[in-house]
Amino acid sequence: MAHNDTIARFTRGPERESDGLPESITLQGETFPTPDLETIGAWVTGFFGWSYAQRLEAVDGCELFEADATCCHGAPSWLRALELI
Ligand SMILES: [Zn+2]
């Protein structure tokens, strides 16, 4: 199958108190809990030019090689889903 750039529809859960990020993202009927701030921070750091300390992930858990990419199932990266980039 060709690479799919279409982002699947997703919704953000309520804000979590610890950091104001959505506590989860719901994608195609499945809810995925937002990773902890340390993980997200490492992704953001990587996006701004330092090396990636963390494996980049799409919301559905697929590995990504670019922070603003979409996996083959149409799931956005966490950074995109959380509107951090
Ligand atoms: Zn996927």
PDB file of the backbone (N, CA, C, O) and the ligand in Angstrom, with CONECT records:
HET     ZN  A 101       1
ATOM      1  N   MET A   1       0.841  -1.195   0.000  1.00  0.00           N
ATOM      2  CA  MET A   1       0.000   0.000   0.000  1.00  0.00           C
ATOM      3  C   MET A   1       0.877   1.247   0.000  1.00  0.00           C
ATOM      4  O   MET A   1       1.902   1.298   0.679  1.00  0.00           O
ATOM      5  N   ALA A   2       0.467   2.235  -0.759  1.00  0.00           N
ATOM      6  CA  ALA A   2       1.228   3.485  -0.830  1.00  0.00           C
ATOM      7  C   ALA A   2       1.167   4.215   0.507  1.00  0.00           C
ATOM      8  O   ALA A   2       0.240   4.033   1.297  1.00  0.00           O
ATOM      9  N   HIS A   3       2.170   5.036   0.735  1.00  0.00           N
ATOM     10  CA  HIS A   3       2.193   5.815   1.966  1.00  0.00           C
ATOM     11  C   HIS A   3       0.960   6.716   2.019  1.00  0.00           C
ATOM     12  O   HIS A   3       0.617   7.386   1.044  1.00  0.00           O
ATOM     13  N   ASN A   4       0.326   6.717   3.142  1.00  0.00           N
ATOM     14  CA  ASN A   4      -0.913   7.463   3.296  1.00  0.00           C
ATOM     15  C   ASN A   4      -0.670   8.715   4.126  1.00  0.00           C
ATOM     16  O   ASN A   4      -0.327   8.636   5.306  1.00  0.00           O
ATOM     17  N   ASP A   5      -0.852   9.865   3.499  1.00  0.00           N
ATOM     18  CA  ASP A   5      -0.612  11.124   4.217  1.00  0.00           C
ATOM     19  C   ASP A   5      -1.864  11.681   4.862  1.00  0.00           C
ATOM     20  O   ASP A   5      -1.823  12.740   5.490  1.00  0.00           O
ATOM     21  N   THR A   6      -2.968  10.984   4.715  1.00  0.00           N
ATOM     22  CA  THR A   6      -4.212  11.474   5.283  1.00  0.00           C
ATOM     23  C   THR A   6      -4.225  11.223   6.784  1.00  0.00           C
ATOM     24  O   THR A   6      -4.012  10.097   7.233  1.00  0.00           O
ATOM     25  N   ILE A   7      -4.470  12.255   7.541  1.00  0.00           N
ATOM     26  CA  ILE A   7      -4.526  12.086   8.995  1.00  0.00           C
ATOM     27  C   ILE A   7      -5.936  11.639   9.379  1.00  0.00           C
ATOM     28  O   ILE A   7      -6.929  12.271   9.020  1.00  0.00           O
ATOM     29  N   ALA A   8      -5.993  10.544  10.112  1.00  0.00           N
ATOM     30  CA  ALA A   8      -7.289  10.064  10.573  1.00  0.00           C
ATOM     31  C   ALA A   8      -7.881  11.082  11.553  1.00  0.00           C
ATOM     32  O   ALA A   8      -7.157  11.835  12.204  1.00  0.00           O
ATOM     33  N   ARG A   9      -9.174  11.085  11.638  1.00  0.00           N
ATOM     34  CA  ARG A   9      -9.833  12.003  12.582  1.00  0.00           C
ATOM     35  C   ARG A   9      -9.549  11.553  13.999  1.00  0.00           C
ATOM     36  O   ARG A   9      -9.580  10.362  14.311  1.00  0.00           O
ATOM     37  N   PHE A  10      -9.274  12.517  14.844  1.00  0.00           N
ATOM     38  CA  PHE A  10      -9.008  12.174  16.236  1.00  0.00           C
ATOM     39  C   PHE A  10      -9.581  13.264  17.131  1.00  0.00           C
ATOM     40  O   PHE A  10      -9.801  14.390  16.686  1.00  0.00           O
ATOM     41  N   THR A  11      -9.816  12.933  18.362  1.00  0.00           N
ATOM     42  CA  THR A  11     -10.309  13.923  19.318  1.00  0.00           C
ATOM     43  C   THR A  11      -9.423  13.906  20.553  1.00  0.00           C
ATOM     44  O   THR A  11      -8.866  12.875  20.930  1.00  0.00           O
ATOM     45  N   ARG A  12      -9.309  15.066  21.167  1.00  0.00           N
ATOM     46  CA  ARG A  12      -8.489  15.198  22.362  1.00  0.00           C
ATOM     47  C   ARG A  12      -9.347  15.052  23.602  1.00  0.00           C
ATOM     48  O   ARG A  12     -10.452  15.589  23.676  1.00  0.00           O
ATOM     49  N   GLY A  13      -8.832  14.328  24.563  1.00  0.00           N
ATOM     50  CA  GLY A  13      -9.538  14.155  25.824  1.00  0.00           C
ATOM     51  C   GLY A  13      -9.432  15.393  26.688  1.00  0.00           C
ATOM     52  O   GLY A  13      -8.813  16.382  26.295  1.00  0.00           O
ATOM     53  N   PRO A  14     -10.041  15.340  27.877  1.00  0.00           N
ATOM     54  CA  PRO A  14      -9.975  16.494  28.783  1.00  0.00           C
ATOM     55  C   PRO A  14      -8.534  16.761  29.226  1.00  0.00           C
ATOM     56  O   PRO A  14      -7.692  15.863  29.227  1.00  0.00           O
ATOM     57  N   GLU A  15      -8.273  18.012  29.600  1.00  0.00           N
ATOM     58  CA  GLU A  15      -6.936  18.387  30.076  1.00  0.00           C
ATOM     59  C   GLU A  15      -6.581  17.630  31.334  1.00  0.00           C
ATOM     60  O   GLU A  15      -7.415  17.450  32.221  1.00  0.00           O
ATOM     61  N   ARG A  16      -5.328  17.182  31.408  1.00  0.00           N
ATOM     62  CA  ARG A  16      -4.909  16.589  32.675  1.00  0.00           C
ATOM     63  C   ARG A  16      -4.289  17.695  33.522  1.00  0.00           C
ATOM     64  O   ARG A  16      -3.685  18.639  33.013  1.00  0.00           O
ATOM     65  N   GLU A  17      -4.461  17.543  34.823  1.00  0.00           N
ATOM     66  CA  GLU A  17      -4.071  18.628  35.720  1.00  0.00           C
ATOM     67  C   GLU A  17      -2.572  18.844  35.776  1.00  0.00           C
ATOM     68  O   GLU A  17      -2.119  19.977  35.937  1.00  0.00           O
ATOM     69  N   SER A  18      -1.792  17.779  35.646  1.00  0.00           N
ATOM     70  CA  SER A  18      -0.346  17.893  35.862  1.00  0.00           C
ATOM     71  C   SER A  18       0.353  18.813  34.875  1.00  0.00           C
ATOM     72  O   SER A  18       1.289  19.517  35.254  1.00  0.00           O
ATOM     73  N   ASP A  19      -0.077  18.824  33.624  1.00  0.00           N
ATOM     74  CA  ASP A  19       0.642  19.629  32.638  1.00  0.00           C
ATOM     75  C   ASP A  19      -0.248  20.329  31.610  1.00  0.00           C
ATOM     76  O   ASP A  19       0.256  20.983  30.697  1.00  0.00           O
ATOM     77  N   GLY A  20      -1.562  20.194  31.756  1.00  0.00           N
ATOM     78  CA  GLY A  20      -2.462  20.901  30.848  1.00  0.00           C
ATOM     79  C   GLY A  20      -2.608  20.272  29.475  1.00  0.00           C
ATOM     80  O   GLY A  20      -3.321  20.805  28.624  1.00  0.00           O
ATOM     81  N   LEU A  21      -1.940  19.141  29.245  1.00  0.00           N
ATOM     82  CA  LEU A  21      -2.098  18.438  27.973  1.00  0.00           C
ATOM     83  C   LEU A  21      -3.353  17.565  28.048  1.00  0.00           C
ATOM     84  O   LEU A  21      -3.802  17.204  29.136  1.00  0.00           O
ATOM     85  N   PRO A  22      -3.917  17.228  26.878  1.00  0.00           N
ATOM     86  CA  PRO A  22      -5.057  16.306  26.913  1.00  0.00           C
ATOM     87  C   PRO A  22      -4.619  14.978  27.540  1.00  0.00           C
ATOM     88  O   PRO A  22      -3.510  14.510  27.283  1.00  0.00           O
ATOM     89  N   GLU A  23      -5.466  14.379  28.343  1.00  0.00           N
ATOM     90  CA  GLU A  23      -5.041  13.135  29.014  1.00  0.00           C
ATOM     91  C   GLU A  23      -5.014  11.947  28.058  1.00  0.00           C
ATOM     92  O   GLU A  23      -4.386  10.928  28.346  1.00  0.00           O
ATOM     93  N   SER A  24      -5.697  12.078  26.918  1.00  0.00           N
ATOM     94  CA  SER A  24      -5.697  10.992  25.939  1.00  0.00           C
ATOM     95  C   SER A  24      -6.094  11.544  24.574  1.00  0.00           C
ATOM     96  O   SER A  24      -6.595  12.661  24.449  1.00  0.00           O
ATOM     97  N   ILE A  25      -5.853  10.727  23.564  1.00  0.00           N
ATOM     98  CA  ILE A  25      -6.316  11.031  22.211  1.00  0.00           C
ATOM     99  C   ILE A  25      -7.156   9.830  21.774  1.00  0.00           C
ATOM    100  O   ILE A  25      -6.752   8.678  21.935  1.00  0.00           O
ATOM    101  N   THR A  26      -8.322  10.122  21.225  1.00  0.00           N
ATOM    102  CA  THR A  26      -9.167   9.048  20.713  1.00  0.00           C
ATOM    103  C   THR A  26      -9.111   9.075  19.190  1.00  0.00           C
ATOM    104  O   THR A  26      -9.355  10.099  18.551  1.00  0.00           O
ATOM    105  N   LEU A  27      -8.783   7.926  18.641  1.00  0.00           N
ATOM    106  CA  LEU A  27      -8.555   7.804  17.204  1.00  0.00           C
ATOM    107  C   LEU A  27      -9.301   6.572  16.735  1.00  0.00           C
ATOM    108  O   LEU A  27      -9.061   5.469  17.227  1.00  0.00           O
ATOM    109  N   GLN A  28     -10.194   6.751  15.798  1.00  0.00           N
ATOM    110  CA  GLN A  28     -10.947   5.629  15.222  1.00  0.00           C
ATOM    111  C   GLN A  28     -11.521   4.711  16.310  1.00  0.00           C
ATOM    112  O   GLN A  28     -11.428   3.486  16.228  1.00  0.00           O
ATOM    113  N   GLY A  29     -12.109   5.334  17.318  1.00  0.00           N
ATOM    114  CA  GLY A  29     -12.805   4.573  18.349  1.00  0.00           C
ATOM    115  C   GLY A  29     -11.919   4.008  19.445  1.00  0.00           C
ATOM    116  O   GLY A  29     -12.417   3.400  20.393  1.00  0.00           O
ATOM    117  N   GLU A  30     -10.618   4.200  19.325  1.00  0.00           N
ATOM    118  CA  GLU A  30      -9.706   3.688  20.349  1.00  0.00           C
ATOM    119  C   GLU A  30      -9.083   4.863  21.085  1.00  0.00           C
ATOM    120  O   GLU A  30      -8.724   5.870  20.475  1.00  0.00           O
ATOM    121  N   THR A  31      -8.956   4.728  22.413  1.00  0.00           N
ATOM    122  CA  THR A  31      -8.399   5.814  23.204  1.00  0.00           C
ATOM    123  C   THR A  31      -6.980   5.467  23.635  1.00  0.00           C
ATOM    124  O   THR A  31      -6.722   4.389  24.171  1.00  0.00           O
ATOM    125  N   PHE A  32      -6.065   6.402  23.392  1.00  0.00           N
ATOM    126  CA  PHE A  32      -4.650   6.188  23.717  1.00  0.00           C
ATOM    127  C   PHE A  32      -4.223   7.212  24.760  1.00  0.00           C
ATOM    128  O   PHE A  32      -4.338   8.414  24.522  1.00  0.00           O
ATOM    129  N   PRO A  33      -3.733   6.757  25.912  1.00  0.00           N
ATOM    130  CA  PRO A  33      -3.303   7.710  26.935  1.00  0.00           C
ATOM    131  C   PRO A  33      -2.067   8.503  26.496  1.00  0.00           C
ATOM    132  O   PRO A  33      -1.142   7.946  25.905  1.00  0.00           O
ATOM    133  N   THR A  34      -2.062   9.782  26.786  1.00  0.00           N
ATOM    134  CA  THR A  34      -0.931  10.647  26.421  1.00  0.00           C
ATOM    135  C   THR A  34       0.314  10.238  27.208  1.00  0.00           C
ATOM    136  O   THR A  34       0.243  10.022  28.417  1.00  0.00           O
ATOM    137  N   PRO A  35       1.458  10.130  26.520  1.00  0.00           N
ATOM    138  CA  PRO A  35       2.699   9.782  27.233  1.00  0.00           C
ATOM    139  C   PRO A  35       3.052  10.837  28.289  1.00  0.00           C
ATOM    140  O   PRO A  35       2.509  11.941  28.285  1.00  0.00           O
ATOM    141  N   ASP A  36       3.968  10.477  29.187  1.00  0.00           N
ATOM    142  CA  ASP A  36       4.334  11.443  30.230  1.00  0.00           C
ATOM    143  C   ASP A  36       5.131  12.613  29.642  1.00  0.00           C
ATOM    144  O   ASP A  36       5.644  12.552  28.524  1.00  0.00           O
ATOM    145  N   LEU A  37       5.210  13.665  30.434  1.00  0.00           N
ATOM    146  CA  LEU A  37       5.811  14.908  29.962  1.00  0.00           C
ATOM    147  C   LEU A  37       7.288  14.734  29.614  1.00  0.00           C
ATOM    148  O   LEU A  37       7.801  15.411  28.723  1.00  0.00           O
ATOM    149  N   GLU A  38       7.962  13.841  30.306  1.00  0.00           N
ATOM    150  CA  GLU A  38       9.379  13.604  30.038  1.00  0.00           C
ATOM    151  C   GLU A  38       9.570  13.084  28.602  1.00  0.00           C
ATOM    152  O   GLU A  38      10.452  13.534  27.871  1.00  0.00           O
ATOM    153  N   THR A  39       8.725  12.133  28.228  1.00  0.00           N
ATOM    154  CA  THR A  39       8.783  11.567  26.882  1.00  0.00           C
ATOM    155  C   THR A  39       8.469  12.633  25.840  1.00  0.00           C
ATOM    156  O   THR A  39       9.173  12.769  24.839  1.00  0.00           O
ATOM    157  N   ILE A  40       7.411  13.381  26.089  1.00  0.00           N
ATOM    158  CA  ILE A  40       7.007  14.416  25.136  1.00  0.00           C
ATOM    159  C   ILE A  40       8.094  15.482  25.028  1.00  0.00           C
ATOM    160  O   ILE A  40       8.391  15.972  23.939  1.00  0.00           O
ATOM    161  N   GLY A  41       8.681  15.831  26.166  1.00  0.00           N
ATOM    162  CA  GLY A  41       9.756  16.823  26.171  1.00  0.00           C
ATOM    163  C   GLY A  41      10.930  16.382  25.311  1.00  0.00           C
ATOM    164  O   GLY A  41      11.530  17.192  24.603  1.00  0.00           O
ATOM    165  N   ALA A  42      11.253  15.104  25.375  1.00  0.00           N
ATOM    166  CA  ALA A  42      12.368  14.584  24.570  1.00  0.00           C
ATOM    167  C   ALA A  42      12.033  14.658  23.080  1.00  0.00           C
ATOM    168  O   ALA A  42      12.910  14.923  22.258  1.00  0.00           O
ATOM    169  N   TRP A  43      10.784  14.427  22.737  1.00  0.00           N
ATOM    170  CA  TRP A  43      10.361  14.544  21.324  1.00  0.00           C
ATOM    171  C   TRP A  43      10.455  15.984  20.848  1.00  0.00           C
ATOM    172  O   TRP A  43      10.921  16.255  19.741  1.00  0.00           O
ATOM    173  N   VAL A  44      10.008  16.907  21.696  1.00  0.00           N
ATOM    174  CA  VAL A  44      10.039  18.320  21.320  1.00  0.00           C
ATOM    175  C   VAL A  44      11.487  18.766  21.142  1.00  0.00           C
ATOM    176  O   VAL A  44      11.814  19.472  20.188  1.00  0.00           O
ATOM    177  N   THR A  45      12.346  18.354  22.059  1.00  0.00           N
ATOM    178  CA  THR A  45      13.763  18.673  21.968  1.00  0.00           C
ATOM    179  C   THR A  45      14.333  18.161  20.650  1.00  0.00           C
ATOM    180  O   THR A  45      15.089  18.866  19.981  1.00  0.00           O
ATOM    181  N   GLY A  46      13.978  16.958  20.286  1.00  0.00           N
ATOM    182  CA  GLY A  46      14.440  16.377  19.033  1.00  0.00           C
ATOM    183  C   GLY A  46      13.953  17.161  17.837  1.00  0.00           C
ATOM    184  O   GLY A  46      14.693  17.372  16.876  1.00  0.00           O
ATOM    185  N   PHE A  47      12.713  17.591  17.898  1.00  0.00           N
ATOM    186  CA  PHE A  47      12.126  18.343  16.782  1.00  0.00           C
ATOM    187  C   PHE A  47      12.893  19.640  16.534  1.00  0.00           C
ATOM    188  O   PHE A  47      13.048  20.073  15.392  1.00  0.00           O
ATOM    189  N   PHE A  48      13.371  20.252  17.619  1.00  0.00           N
ATOM    190  CA  PHE A  48      14.076  21.521  17.459  1.00  0.00           C
ATOM    191  C   PHE A  48      15.562  21.349  17.182  1.00  0.00           C
ATOM    192  O   PHE A  48      16.325  22.308  17.300  1.00  0.00           O
ATOM    193  N   GLY A  49      15.980  20.159  16.821  1.00  0.00           N
ATOM    194  CA  GLY A  49      17.316  20.007  16.249  1.00  0.00           C
ATOM    195  C   GLY A  49      18.316  19.201  17.042  1.00  0.00           C
ATOM    196  O   GLY A  49      19.395  18.899  16.531  1.00  0.00           O
ATOM    197  N   TRP A  50      17.997  18.838  18.279  1.00  0.00           N
ATOM    198  CA  TRP A  50      18.911  17.983  19.007  1.00  0.00           C
ATOM    199  C   TRP A  50      18.570  16.538  18.675  1.00  0.00           C
ATOM    200  O   TRP A  50      17.527  16.267  18.079  1.00  0.00           O
ATOM    201  N   SER A  51      19.410  15.641  19.042  1.00  0.00           N
ATOM    202  CA  SER A  51      19.151  14.257  18.634  1.00  0.00           C
ATOM    203  C   SER A  51      17.964  13.675  19.408  1.00  0.00           C
ATOM    204  O   SER A  51      17.691  14.066  20.543  1.00  0.00           O
ATOM    205  N   TYR A  52      17.287  12.755  18.784  1.00  0.00           N
ATOM    206  CA  TYR A  52      16.136  12.138  19.424  1.00  0.00           C
ATOM    207  C   TYR A  52      16.594  11.113  20.450  1.00  0.00           C
ATOM    208  O   TYR A  52      17.229  10.112  20.118  1.00  0.00           O
ATOM    209  N   ALA A  53      16.256  11.386  21.700  1.00  0.00           N
ATOM    210  CA  ALA A  53      16.595  10.440  22.761  1.00  0.00           C
ATOM    211  C   ALA A  53      15.514   9.366  22.855  1.00  0.00           C
ATOM    212  O   ALA A  53      15.740   8.287  23.402  1.00  0.00           O
ATOM    213  N   GLN A  54      14.355   9.674  22.321  1.00  0.00           N
ATOM    214  CA  GLN A  54      13.205   8.784  22.421  1.00  0.00           C
ATOM    215  C   GLN A  54      12.785   8.342  21.030  1.00  0.00           C
ATOM    216  O   GLN A  54      12.843   9.117  20.075  1.00  0.00           O
ATOM    217  N   ARG A  55      12.375   7.131  20.930  1.00  0.00           N
ATOM    218  CA  ARG A  55      11.768   6.632  19.700  1.00  0.00           C
ATOM    219  C   ARG A  55      10.498   7.443  19.457  1.00  0.00           C
ATOM    220  O   ARG A  55       9.656   7.576  20.345  1.00  0.00           O
ATOM    221  N   LEU A  56      10.368   7.978  18.255  1.00  0.00           N
ATOM    222  CA  LEU A  56       9.187   8.775  17.932  1.00  0.00           C
ATOM    223  C   LEU A  56       7.989   7.871  17.690  1.00  0.00           C
ATOM    224  O   LEU A  56       8.109   6.816  17.068  1.00  0.00           O
ATOM    225  N   GLU A  57       6.862   8.284  18.175  1.00  0.00           N
ATOM    226  CA  GLU A  57       5.676   7.451  18.023  1.00  0.00           C
ATOM    227  C   GLU A  57       4.468   8.204  17.513  1.00  0.00           C
ATOM    228  O   GLU A  57       4.250   9.376  17.819  1.00  0.00           O
ATOM    229  N   ALA A  58       3.690   7.481  16.720  1.00  0.00           N
ATOM    230  CA  ALA A  58       2.363   7.953  16.352  1.00  0.00           C
ATOM    231  C   ALA A  58       1.430   7.619  17.515  1.00  0.00           C
ATOM    232  O   ALA A  58       1.767   6.817  18.387  1.00  0.00           O
ATOM    233  N   VAL A  59       0.274   8.234  17.513  1.00  0.00           N
ATOM    234  CA  VAL A  59      -0.692   8.010  18.588  1.00  0.00           C
ATOM    235  C   VAL A  59      -1.009   6.519  18.760  1.00  0.00           C
ATOM    236  O   VAL A  59      -1.215   6.057  19.882  1.00  0.00           O
ATOM    237  N   ASP A  60      -1.049   5.777  17.671  1.00  0.00           N
ATOM    238  CA  ASP A  60      -1.403   4.355  17.772  1.00  0.00           C
ATOM    239  C   ASP A  60      -0.204   3.463  18.103  1.00  0.00           C
ATOM    240  O   ASP A  60      -0.326   2.238  18.128  1.00  0.00           O
ATOM    241  N   GLY A  61       0.965   4.085  18.360  1.00  0.00           N
ATOM    242  CA  GLY A  61       2.127   3.306  18.783  1.00  0.00           C
ATOM    243  C   GLY A  61       3.099   2.953  17.674  1.00  0.00           C
ATOM    244  O   GLY A  61       4.159   2.392  17.953  1.00  0.00           O
ATOM    245  N   CYS A  62       2.780   3.259  16.433  1.00  0.00           N
ATOM    246  CA  CYS A  62       3.701   2.986  15.333  1.00  0.00           C
ATOM    247  C   CYS A  62       4.937   3.879  15.446  1.00  0.00           C
ATOM    248  O   CYS A  62       4.856   5.012  15.921  1.00  0.00           O
ATOM    249  N   GLU A  63       6.070   3.356  15.007  1.00  0.00           N
ATOM    250  CA  GLU A  63       7.286   4.153  15.018  1.00  0.00           C
ATOM    251  C   GLU A  63       7.271   5.126  13.846  1.00  0.00           C
ATOM    252  O   GLU A  63       6.873   4.779  12.734  1.00  0.00           O
ATOM    253  N   LEU A  64       7.711   6.347  14.118  1.00  0.00           N
ATOM    254  CA  LEU A  64       7.819   7.362  13.070  1.00  0.00           C
ATOM    255  C   LEU A  64       9.268   7.811  12.966  1.00  0.00           C
ATOM    256  O   LEU A  64      10.039   7.694  13.919  1.00  0.00           O
ATOM    257  N   PHE A  65       9.626   8.324  11.801  1.00  0.00           N
ATOM    258  CA  PHE A  65      10.987   8.816  11.631  1.00  0.00           C
ATOM    259  C   PHE A  65      11.041  10.332  11.525  1.00  0.00           C
ATOM    260  O   PHE A  65      12.122  10.918  11.480  1.00  0.00           O
ATOM    261  N   GLU A  66       9.889  10.959  11.486  1.00  0.00           N
ATOM    262  CA  GLU A  66       9.820  12.419  11.518  1.00  0.00           C
ATOM    263  C   GLU A  66       8.719  12.820  12.478  1.00  0.00           C
ATOM    264  O   GLU A  66       7.669  12.183  12.553  1.00  0.00           O
ATOM    265  N   ALA A  67       8.986  13.900  13.218  1.00  0.00           N
ATOM    266  CA  ALA A  67       8.079  14.310  14.297  1.00  0.00           C
ATOM    267  C   ALA A  67       6.704  14.753  13.810  1.00  0.00           C
ATOM    268  O   ALA A  67       5.727  14.701  14.557  1.00  0.00           O
ATOM    269  N   ASP A  68       6.633  15.191  12.545  1.00  0.00           N
ATOM    270  CA  ASP A  68       5.335  15.650  12.054  1.00  0.00           C
ATOM    271  C   ASP A  68       4.732  14.671  11.043  1.00  0.00           C
ATOM    272  O   ASP A  68       3.837  15.026  10.277  1.00  0.00           O
ATOM    273  N   ALA A  69       5.231  13.447  11.055  1.00  0.00           N
ATOM    274  CA  ALA A  69       4.747  12.451  10.103  1.00  0.00           C
ATOM    275  C   ALA A  69       3.446  11.796  10.574  1.00  0.00           C
ATOM    276  O   ALA A  69       2.963  12.012  11.686  1.00  0.00           O
ATOM    277  N   THR A  70       2.917  10.993   9.668  1.00  0.00           N
ATOM    278  CA  THR A  70       1.704  10.237   9.922  1.00  0.00           C
ATOM    279  C   THR A  70       2.050   8.775   9.651  1.00  0.00           C
ATOM    280  O   THR A  70       2.754   8.489   8.683  1.00  0.00           O
ATOM    281  N   CYS A  71       1.582   7.855  10.467  1.00  0.00           N
ATOM    282  CA  CYS A  71       1.921   6.454  10.219  1.00  0.00           C
ATOM    283  C   CYS A  71       1.081   5.883   9.085  1.00  0.00           C
ATOM    284  O   CYS A  71       0.195   6.556   8.559  1.00  0.00           O
ATOM    285  N   CYS A  72       1.359   4.655   8.717  1.00  0.00           N
ATOM    286  CA  CYS A  72       0.667   4.058   7.573  1.00  0.00           C
ATOM    287  C   CYS A  72      -0.822   3.833   7.838  1.00  0.00           C
ATOM    288  O   CYS A  72      -1.579   3.560   6.906  1.00  0.00           O
ATOM    289  N   HIS A  73      -1.251   3.944   9.099  1.00  0.00           N
ATOM    290  CA  HIS A  73      -2.672   3.805   9.423  1.00  0.00           C
ATOM    291  C   HIS A  73      -3.372   5.167   9.474  1.00  0.00           C
ATOM    292  O   HIS A  73      -4.571   5.250   9.742  1.00  0.00           O
ATOM    293  N   GLY A  74      -2.612   6.223   9.215  1.00  0.00           N
ATOM    294  CA  GLY A  74      -3.204   7.561   9.249  1.00  0.00           C
ATOM    295  C   GLY A  74      -3.159   8.217  10.609  1.00  0.00           C
ATOM    296  O   GLY A  74      -3.717   9.297  10.799  1.00  0.00           O
ATOM    297  N   ALA A  75      -2.496   7.572  11.562  1.00  0.00           N
ATOM    298  CA  ALA A  75      -2.422   8.176  12.900  1.00  0.00           C
ATOM    299  C   ALA A  75      -1.371   9.279  12.906  1.00  0.00           C
ATOM    300  O   ALA A  75      -0.278   9.097  12.369  1.00  0.00           O
ATOM    301  N   PRO A  76      -1.692  10.417  13.507  1.00  0.00           N
ATOM    302  CA  PRO A  76      -0.712  11.505  13.584  1.00  0.00           C
ATOM    303  C   PRO A  76       0.352  11.198  14.633  1.00  0.00           C
ATOM    304  O   PRO A  76       0.159  10.337  15.491  1.00  0.00           O
ATOM    305  N   SER A  77       1.469  11.904  14.557  1.00  0.00           N
ATOM    306  CA  SER A  77       2.455  11.806  15.637  1.00  0.00           C
ATOM    307  C   SER A  77       1.834  12.417  16.896  1.00  0.00           C
ATOM    308  O   SER A  77       0.905  13.221  16.826  1.00  0.00           O
ATOM    309  N   TRP A  78       2.368  12.016  18.031  1.00  0.00           N
ATOM    310  CA  TRP A  78       1.869  12.617  19.286  1.00  0.00           C
ATOM    311  C   TRP A  78       2.051  14.129  19.271  1.00  0.00           C
ATOM    312  O   TRP A  78       1.172  14.862  19.725  1.00  0.00           O
ATOM    313  N   LEU A  79       3.176  14.602  18.756  1.00  0.00           N
ATOM    314  CA  LEU A  79       3.421  16.048  18.779  1.00  0.00           C
ATOM    315  C   LEU A  79       2.389  16.800  17.956  1.00  0.00           C
ATOM    316  O   LEU A  79       1.989  17.911  18.304  1.00  0.00           O
ATOM    317  N   ARG A  80       1.961  16.182  16.859  1.00  0.00           N
ATOM    318  CA  ARG A  80       0.928  16.810  16.042  1.00  0.00           C
ATOM    319  C   ARG A  80      -0.430  16.749  16.723  1.00  0.00           C
ATOM    320  O   ARG A  80      -1.176  17.727  16.757  1.00  0.00           O
ATOM    321  N   ALA A  81      -0.728  15.578  17.263  1.00  0.00           N
ATOM    322  CA  ALA A  81      -2.041  15.385  17.886  1.00  0.00           C
ATOM    323  C   ALA A  81      -2.212  16.335  19.079  1.00  0.00           C
ATOM    324  O   ALA A  81      -3.318  16.793  19.367  1.00  0.00           O
ATOM    325  N   LEU A  82      -1.107  16.619  19.762  1.00  0.00           N
ATOM    326  CA  LEU A  82      -1.166  17.495  20.939  1.00  0.00           C
ATOM    327  C   LEU A  82      -0.966  18.961  20.564  1.00  0.00           C
ATOM    328  O   LEU A  82      -0.933  19.837  21.428  1.00  0.00           O
ATOM    329  N   GLU A  83      -0.833  19.214  19.255  1.00  0.00           N
ATOM    330  CA  GLU A  83      -0.633  20.583  18.741  1.00  0.00           C
ATOM    331  C   GLU A  83       0.599  21.251  19.319  1.00  0.00           C
ATOM    332  O   GLU A  83       0.584  22.446  19.611  1.00  0.00           O
ATOM    333  N   LEU A  84       1.672  20.479  19.485  1.00  0.00           N
ATOM    334  CA  LEU A  84       2.915  21.050  20.012  1.00  0.00           C
ATOM    335  C   LEU A  84       3.842  21.493  18.889  1.00  0.00           C
ATOM    336  O   LEU A  84       4.802  22.226  19.124  1.00  0.00           O
ATOM    337  N   ILE A  85       3.558  21.052  17.681  1.00  0.00           N
ATOM    338  CA  ILE A  85       4.354  21.493  16.518  1.00  0.00           C
ATOM    339  C   ILE A  85       3.393  21.866  15.406  1.00  0.00           C
ATOM    340  O   ILE A  85       3.825  22.267  14.325  1.00  0.00           O
TER     341      ILE A  85
HETATM  342 ZN    ZN A 101      -0.158   3.133  12.839  1.00  0.00          ZN2+
END
